[in-house]
Amino acid sequence: MLAGAVNVALLLVAAANLQGADGTDTIEGAHAAIVDALGPTVGVVFAVGLLASGLASTSVGAYAGAVIMGGLLRVRVPLAARRVVTLIPALVLLAGGVEPTWALVLSQVVLSFGIAFALVPLLWLTGRRDVMGDYADGTWMRLGGWTCAVLIVGLNVALLVLGI
């Protein structure tokens, strides 16, 4: 919720103060426009808020993965190892000179595929009576779930074809 609140605050500040400003299509450009419009203190708050939001999102994802691995696979990964594994791809991209805004967009595209990798096995398992017993999904729930999964996978494919 904290990351979401920070994201909403960043969007509201940008929408209220950067309308029509040039160069706001990159992270650096948005930061420069905020500094120009609102001063260096707000620019630092923007940078810290963006960093905090990213760290919170990464933490939530790493924690969710750890809970799933621990509960389903009985594999325990130490906290420090989870943090390193989540940081390495970003650091490699940035150290390689990749433009940060493009790296952010690419990371979101890659993360969107994680939805399908979680949703498909979930639908498969919750629809099986031998696994769920009386709690298995009914016909309408399975139909709705698989329809959503097909739409999500289709949109991800379209995102790859059209956007990257």
Secondary structure, DSSP 8 states (H G I E B T S, - for coil): -HHHHHHHHHHHHHHHH-TT-TTTTSHHHHHHHHHHHH-HHHHHHHHHHHHHHHHHHHHHHHHHHHHHIIIII-----HHHHHHHHHHHHHHHHHTT--HHHHHHHHHHHHHHHHHHHHHHHHHHHT-HHHHGGGS--HHHHHHHHHHHHHHHHHHHHHHHHH-
